[in-house]
Amino acid sequence: MVAIQGIKGSFHHQVAQNYFGVEQEILICHSFREVANQLKNKEATTGVMAIENSIAGTILPNYALIDTFDLQIIGEYFLNIDMHFMALPDQSIEDIHEVHSHPIALLQCANFFEDYPHIKLVESSDTAFAAKQIKEKQLKGIGALAGPIASDLYDLEILAKSVHTVKSNKTRFVILKNKDLEKAELSNKASLKFELDDTPGSLATVLNVLNNCKLNLTKIQSLPIIEQPFQYSFFVDVVFEKYKHYEKAKKLLEIMTTHFKVLGEYQAGEPQE
């Protein structure tokens, strides 16, 4: 059972199918916190959670959820976000007077609709939800912006493909489960969390350790510690060629930092072209 945020036809659903296969049973959750809860309560064995987007940036609350619920990252998946303009069959763009979708999706596709001033942009809670409503209520004259999986699932016809303004739009998703501290076979990437004393050069020293141990730092993100104003936790992703180099760095960081935690050791995903 895979827990996802959003309904079937969402981008999370698409990632779950691509990663686990189309036959995998899906548990629909209405929020990322619910995904974390379902994993912690063992209602689901694995979960899919978006962690960053190439345009919108990092989804900071999800780092906190992974840490707070003590979840383990066991993999990652990069998905090209393709926004298609779709509606019930046997209609043209001229027949559509409203398009419904998530506010961010509408914003990302606004330039396309400048050529169609007769179409009103209407905000919805989710890209897939808009497509589902059109199907269930047989809404003629209403379009949706959603991914290709929503078109297939809800029998909608694509009126225009890839209508988002910035064509290179990718989201990184992490694959999660309850923490058991086991590394994946052939792991070459790790996600770590730590805190530092408020002393000059402490972060620079950590970065030097990563470099000296031949680790490639691919991401660093700070997150405020709620109980300690103006103090921060650091979340980093590192890639390595040899596990022994990573092990050496990990032992040093355990000594140099506080609240050191391994969020996951896994095989790095390949961004799609």
C-alpha positions as CSV (number, residue, x, y, z in Angstrom):
1,M,0.0,0.0,0.0
2,V,1.5,3.4,-1.1
3,A,0.2,6.6,0.6
4,I,0.0,9.6,-1.7
5,Q,-1.1,13.2,-1.2
6,G,-3.9,13.9,-3.6
7,I,-6.4,11.8,-5.5
8,K,-5.9,9.4,-8.3
9,G,-4.8,11.2,-11.4
10,S,-2.5,13.5,-9.5
11,F,1.2,13.8,-10.1
12,H,1.9,11.9,-6.8
13,H,-0.3,9.1,-8.3
14,Q,1.7,9.2,-11.5
15,V,5.0,8.9,-9.5
16,A,3.6,5.9,-7.5
17,Q,2.7,4.1,-10.7
18,N,6.0,4.9,-12.4
19,Y,8.0,3.8,-9.3
20,F,6.0,0.8,-8.0
21,G,4.0,-0.3,-11.1
22,V,0.4,0.3,-12.1
23,E,-1.0,-2.6,-10.0
24,Q,0.2,-1.1,-6.7
25,E,-2.6,-0.3,-4.3
26,I,-2.9,3.4,-3.5
27,L,-4.0,5.1,-0.3
28,I,-5.3,8.6,-0.9
29,C,-4.4,11.2,1.7
30,H,-5.6,14.8,1.8
31,S,-2.4,16.3,3.1
32,F,1.3,15.5,3.5
33,R,0.9,15.2,7.2
34,E,-1.7,12.5,6.6
35,V,0.8,10.7,4.5
36,A,3.3,10.8,7.3
37,N,0.6,9.6,9.8
38,Q,-0.5,6.7,7.7
39,L,3.1,5.5,7.5
40,K,3.7,5.9,11.2
41,N,0.5,4.1,12.0
42,K,1.5,1.3,9.5
43,E,-1.7,1.8,7.4
44,A,0.7,2.1,4.4
45,T,4.0,0.5,3.8
46,T,5.5,3.2,1.7
47,G,4.7,6.8,0.7
48,V,5.4,9.3,-2.0
49,M,6.1,12.9,-1.1
50,A,7.2,15.9,-3.2
51,I,10.2,17.6,-1.7
52,E,11.3,20.3,-4.3
53,N,10.3,21.8,-7.6
54,S,12.7,23.3,-10.2
55,I,10.6,26.5,-10.4
56,A,8.8,26.8,-7.0
57,G,11.8,25.6,-4.9
58,T,11.9,23.5,-1.7
59,I,8.8,22.3,0.1
60,L,10.1,23.1,3.5
61,P,7.3,21.7,5.7
62,N,7.9,18.2,4.2
63,Y,11.5,18.1,5.5
64,A,10.1,18.8,9.0
65,L,7.5,16.0,8.5
66,I,10.1,13.5,7.5
67,D,12.2,14.4,10.6
68,T,9.4,14.7,13.1
69,F,7.7,11.4,12.1
70,D,11.1,9.6,11.9
71,L,10.6,8.4,8.4
72,Q,13.3,7.0,6.1
73,I,14.0,8.0,2.5
74,I,14.5,4.8,0.5
75,G,14.5,6.4,-3.0
76,E,13.8,9.4,-5.1
77,Y,12.0,10.1,-8.4
78,F,12.2,13.1,-10.7
79,L,9.1,13.8,-12.7
80,N,8.6,16.2,-15.6
81,I,5.5,18.3,-14.8
82,D,3.5,18.5,-18.0
83,M,0.4,20.6,-17.8
84,H,-2.2,19.5,-20.5
85,F,-5.4,21.4,-21.3
86,M,-8.2,18.8,-21.3
87,A,-12.0,18.6,-21.5
88,L,-14.8,16.2,-22.3
89,P,-14.5,14.7,-25.8
90,D,-15.9,16.4,-29.0
91,Q,-15.1,19.9,-27.9
92,S,-12.7,22.5,-29.3
93,I,-10.8,25.2,-27.4
94,E,-13.4,27.7,-28.6
95,D,-16.2,25.7,-26.8
96,I,-14.4,26.1,-23.4
97,H,-15.4,29.1,-21.3
98,E,-13.7,28.1,-18.0
99,V,-10.6,26.2,-17.1
100,H,-10.2,24.8,-13.5
101,S,-7.0,23.8,-11.8
102,H,-4.7,24.4,-8.8
103,P,-3.7,28.1,-8.5
104,I,0.0,27.3,-9.2
105,A,-0.9,25.4,-12.3
106,L,-3.1,28.3,-13.5
107,L,-0.2,30.7,-12.9
108,Q,2.3,28.5,-14.7
109,C,0.0,28.3,-17.8
110,A,-1.3,31.9,-17.8
111,N,0.6,32.9,-20.9
112,F,-1.1,30.3,-23.0
113,F,-4.6,31.6,-22.0
114,E,-3.7,35.1,-23.0
115,D,-4.5,34.0,-26.5
116,Y,-8.0,32.9,-25.4
117,P,-9.5,35.8,-23.5
118,H,-12.9,34.2,-23.5
119,I,-11.7,31.5,-21.1
120,K,-12.0,32.3,-17.4
121,L,-9.3,30.8,-15.0
122,V,-10.9,29.3,-12.0
123,E,-9.0,28.0,-8.9
124,S,-9.5,24.4,-7.7
125,S,-8.0,22.4,-4.8
126,D,-6.0,20.1,-7.1
127,T,-5.2,19.5,-10.7
128,A,-6.6,16.0,-10.7
129,F,-9.7,17.0,-8.7
130,A,-10.7,19.4,-11.5
131,A,-10.4,16.7,-14.1
132,K,-12.4,14.3,-11.9
133,Q,-15.2,16.8,-11.4
134,I,-15.5,17.3,-15.1
135,K,-15.8,13.6,-15.7
136,E,-18.3,12.9,-12.9
137,K,-20.6,15.9,-13.5
138,Q,-20.2,15.8,-17.3
139,L,-19.3,19.5,-17.4
140,K,-19.4,20.7,-21.0
141,G,-17.6,24.0,-21.6
142,I,-15.3,23.4,-18.7
143,G,-11.6,22.5,-19.1
144,A,-8.9,21.3,-16.7
145,L,-5.2,21.7,-16.4
146,A,-3.6,18.4,-15.3
147,G,-1.1,15.7,-16.1
148,P,-1.5,13.0,-18.8
149,I,-2.5,10.4,-16.2
150,A,-5.6,12.4,-15.4
151,S,-6.7,12.5,-19.0
152,D,-6.4,8.7,-19.2
153,L,-8.1,8.1,-15.9
154,Y,-11.1,10.4,-16.4
155,D,-11.5,9.9,-20.2
156,L,-10.8,13.5,-21.1
157,E,-9.6,14.7,-24.4
158,I,-6.3,16.7,-24.5
159,L,-7.0,20.0,-26.4
160,A,-3.5,21.3,-26.1
161,K,-0.3,19.6,-24.7
162,S,2.3,21.1,-22.4
163,V,0.8,24.6,-22.1
164,H,3.0,25.6,-19.2
165,T,5.1,28.7,-19.9
166,V,8.5,27.3,-18.5
167,K,8.9,24.0,-20.4
168,S,11.6,22.7,-18.0
169,N,9.5,22.1,-14.9
170,K,10.6,19.1,-12.8
171,T,9.6,18.0,-9.3
172,R,11.7,15.7,-7.1
173,F,9.7,13.2,-5.1
174,V,11.1,11.1,-2.2
175,I,9.9,7.5,-1.5
176,L,9.4,7.0,2.2
177,K,8.8,4.3,4.8
178,N,9.1,3.8,8.6
179,K,12.7,4.1,9.6
180,D,14.7,0.9,10.1
181,L,18.3,2.3,9.5
182,E,18.9,-0.1,6.6
183,K,20.7,1.2,3.6
184,A,19.5,0.4,0.1
185,E,21.7,-1.9,-2.0
186,L,24.1,0.0,-4.2
187,S,23.2,3.2,-2.4
188,N,25.2,6.2,-3.7
189,K,23.2,9.1,-2.1
190,A,22.3,10.1,1.5
191,S,20.0,12.6,3.1
192,L,21.3,13.9,6.5
193,K,20.0,16.3,9.1
194,F,22.1,18.0,11.8
195,E,22.4,21.1,14.0
196,L,25.5,23.3,14.7
197,D,26.8,25.3,17.6
198,D,26.5,29.0,17.0
199,T,30.2,29.5,16.5
200,P,32.0,31.2,13.5
201,G,33.0,28.8,10.7
202,S,31.1,25.8,12.0
203,L,29.2,25.3,8.7
204,A,32.3,25.9,6.7
205,T,34.1,23.2,8.6
206,V,31.3,20.7,7.9
207,L,31.4,21.5,4.2
208,N,35.2,21.0,4.2
209,V,34.7,17.5,5.8
210,L,32.3,16.6,3.0
211,N,34.7,17.8,0.4
212,N,37.7,16.0,2.0
213,C,35.8,12.8,2.1
214,K,35.0,13.0,-1.6
215,L,31.3,13.6,-1.2
216,N,29.4,15.8,-3.6
217,L,27.0,18.1,-1.9
218,T,23.9,18.3,-4.1
219,K,21.6,20.2,-1.7
220,I,21.7,22.1,1.5
221,Q,18.6,23.6,3.2
222,S,18.2,25.3,6.5
223,L,15.0,25.1,8.6
224,P,14.3,27.2,11.7
225,I,14.2,25.3,15.0
226,I,10.8,26.4,16.5
227,E,11.9,26.1,20.1
228,Q,15.1,28.1,19.5
229,P,14.6,31.4,17.8
230,F,17.1,32.1,15.0
231,Q,18.7,28.7,15.4
232,Y,18.5,26.3,12.4
233,S,18.6,22.6,11.4
234,F,20.5,21.8,8.3
235,F,19.3,19.2,5.8
236,V,21.8,18.1,3.2
237,D,21.9,15.6,0.3
238,V,25.3,14.1,-0.6
239,V,26.3,11.8,-3.5
240,F,29.3,9.5,-3.3
241,E,31.1,6.9,-5.5
242,K,32.3,4.7,-2.6
243,Y,30.3,3.9,0.5
244,K,33.4,3.9,2.6
245,H,34.0,7.6,1.9
246,Y,30.4,8.3,3.0
247,E,30.9,6.2,6.2
248,K,34.0,8.2,7.1
249,A,32.2,11.5,6.7
250,K,29.3,10.3,8.7
251,K,31.5,9.3,11.6
252,L,33.1,12.8,11.6
253,L,29.8,14.6,11.4
254,E,28.4,12.6,14.3
255,I,31.2,14.1,16.4
256,M,31.2,17.6,15.0
257,T,27.4,18.3,14.9
258,T,24.5,17.9,17.3
259,H,21.2,16.0,16.7
260,F,22.9,14.3,13.7
261,K,20.4,12.0,11.9
262,V,20.4,9.9,8.7
263,L,17.2,10.5,6.9
264,G,18.0,7.9,4.3
265,E,20.6,6.1,2.2
266,Y,19.4,5.2,-1.3
267,Q,20.1,5.0,-5.0
268,A,20.1,8.5,-6.6
269,G,17.3,9.1,-9.1
270,E,17.9,10.2,-12.7
271,P,16.3,13.5,-13.7
272,Q,14.2,13.0,-16.9
273,E,15.1,14.9,-20.1
